[in-house]
Amino acid sequence: MKKSMCAIVLLLCGCEPSIREPEGARDFFEMSTTSQMEDFKSRSLDEQYELYLFGMGVVHPPAMYLAEPFAQQGSEVVPFLTSKVKTAEDEFTIYAIVFVFSEMARQGQYDFSKDPQLVGVLETRVERMHGIWRESTLEMLRDIKELCNEKGLTSRKLEDE
């Protein structure tokens, strides 16, 4: 009874992502990390996205390193990731996408200060989070916004800051 109640609570709070296994994922994650990073770059955005989410949400330890080659693509992937974050149905997915955006900001691959609309979308999505991913996602968003503020972008303050 307790186990099933925990599962229900996790599903209701948006903590449990429903991640399908992409075709070829097992072979991909059996490669060395270096080979994965190179192979990742040669794939379509859809394939990269699916492998990245699977790697972050299913593979243990999580394949956080895949955020690096994803983020290196900068403005080329921003519209794709913006669309994905707008339609994300679970908080883990929002967390994973914001992780790529924070890596992108860290690398200097995208100037978020020139895209207040995207920052606003991220703020709105993160403000609505209530599960276990909220705090770490808020922290990444604060890091992105800090870089924006250094460049003169002023955006509305999150309620819980």
C-alpha positions in Angstrom: 0.0 0.0 0.0 2.8 2.5 0.9 4.7 1.8 -2.3 1.7 2.3 -4.5 0.8 5.5 -2.7 4.4 6.8 -3.2 4.1 6.0 -6.9 0.8 7.9 -7.2 2.3 10.9 -5.4 5.3 10.9 -7.7 3.1 10.8 -10.8 0.8 13.5 -9.5 3.6 15.9 -8.7 5.2 15.6 -12.1 8.3 14.0 -10.8 8.2 10.8 -12.8 9.1 11.3 -16.4 7.7 9.0 -19.1 10.8 8.5 -21.3 10.7 6.1 -24.1 13.8 4.3 -25.1 15.0 5.7 -28.4 16.0 3.3 -31.2 19.7 2.3 -30.8 20.0 3.8 -27.3 21.5 0.6 -25.8 24.2 0.6 -28.4 24.8 4.3 -28.0 25.2 4.1 -24.2 27.5 1.1 -24.5 30.0 3.3 -26.4 32.7 5.2 -24.5 31.8 8.7 -23.4 34.1 10.2 -26.0 32.5 8.1 -28.8 29.0 9.1 -27.5 29.9 12.8 -27.7 31.2 12.5 -31.2 28.3 10.3 -32.4 25.8 12.6 -30.7 26.9 15.6 -32.8 26.2 13.7 -36.0 22.6 13.0 -35.2 19.4 15.0 -35.9 18.0 17.3 -33.3 15.2 14.9 -32.6 17.6 12.0 -32.1 19.8 14.2 -29.9 16.9 15.3 -27.8 15.6 11.7 -27.3 19.0 10.3 -26.4 19.7 13.2 -24.1 16.4 12.8 -22.2 16.9 9.0 -22.0 20.5 9.5 -20.8 19.4 12.0 -18.2 16.3 10.2 -16.9 17.1 6.5 -17.4 20.8 5.8 -17.7 22.7 5.6 -14.4 24.7 7.6 -13.6 22.8 10.2 -15.7 24.5 11.2 -19.0 24.7 14.9 -18.0 27.8 15.2 -20.2 25.5 15.2 -23.3 24.3 18.7 -22.4 27.7 19.9 -23.5 27.6 19.0 -27.2 23.9 19.9 -27.3 24.7 23.4 -25.8 27.6 23.9 -28.2 25.1 24.3 -31.0 23.9 27.5 -29.5 21.3 29.5 -31.4 20.7 26.6 -33.9 19.0 24.6 -31.1 17.3 27.4 -29.2 14.0 27.4 -31.2 13.8 23.5 -31.0 14.4 23.5 -27.2 12.1 26.5 -26.7 9.3 24.5 -28.4 10.1 21.5 -26.2 10.1 23.4 -22.9 6.8 25.1 -23.8 5.1 21.7 -24.4 6.9 19.6 -21.7 4.4 17.6 -19.7 6.6 16.8 -16.8 8.9 18.7 -14.5 11.9 16.4 -15.2 11.8 17.4 -18.9 11.7 21.1 -18.0 14.7 20.5 -15.7 16.6 18.7 -18.4 16.0 21.4 -21.0 16.9 24.2 -18.6 20.1 22.2 -17.8 21.0 22.5 -21.5 20.2 26.2 -21.5 22.4 26.8 -18.4 25.2 24.9 -20.1 24.7 27.0 -23.2 24.9 30.2 -21.0 28.0 28.9 -19.2 29.8 28.2 -22.5 28.8 31.6 -23.9 27.1 29.9 -26.8 23.9 32.0 -26.6 23.2 35.5 -25.4 20.1 35.2 -23.3 20.2 38.9 -22.6 19.0 39.5 -26.1 16.1 37.0 -25.8 13.8 38.2 -22.9 11.0 36.2 -24.5 12.8 32.9 -23.9 13.8 34.0 -20.4 10.1 34.8 -19.7 9.1 31.3 -21.0 11.6 29.7 -18.7 10.5 31.7 -15.8 6.8 30.9 -16.4 7.5 27.1 -16.7 9.8 27.0 -13.6 7.4 29.1 -11.5 4.7 26.4 -12.0 6.9 23.6 -10.9 6.2 22.0 -7.4 8.1 18.7 -7.4 11.6 17.5 -6.6 13.1 19.2 -9.7 12.0 22.7 -8.8 14.9 23.9 -6.6 17.7 22.7 -8.9 15.8 24.1 -11.9 15.3 27.5 -10.1 19.0 27.6 -9.4 20.0 27.0 -13.0 17.5 29.7 -14.1 19.0 32.1 -11.6 22.4 31.4 -13.1 21.1 32.2 -16.6 19.4 35.3 -15.3 22.5 36.4 -13.5 24.4 36.3 -16.8 21.6 38.2 -18.4 21.6 40.9 -15.7 25.3 41.3 -16.2 24.5 42.2 -19.8 21.6 44.6 -18.9 18.5 42.4 -19.2 16.0 43.0 -16.5 13.3 40.4 -16.2 10.6 39.9 -13.6 11.6 38.4 -10.4 10.6 34.9 -9.5 8.2 34.7 -6.6 10.4 32.4 -4.5 13.7 34.2 -5.0 
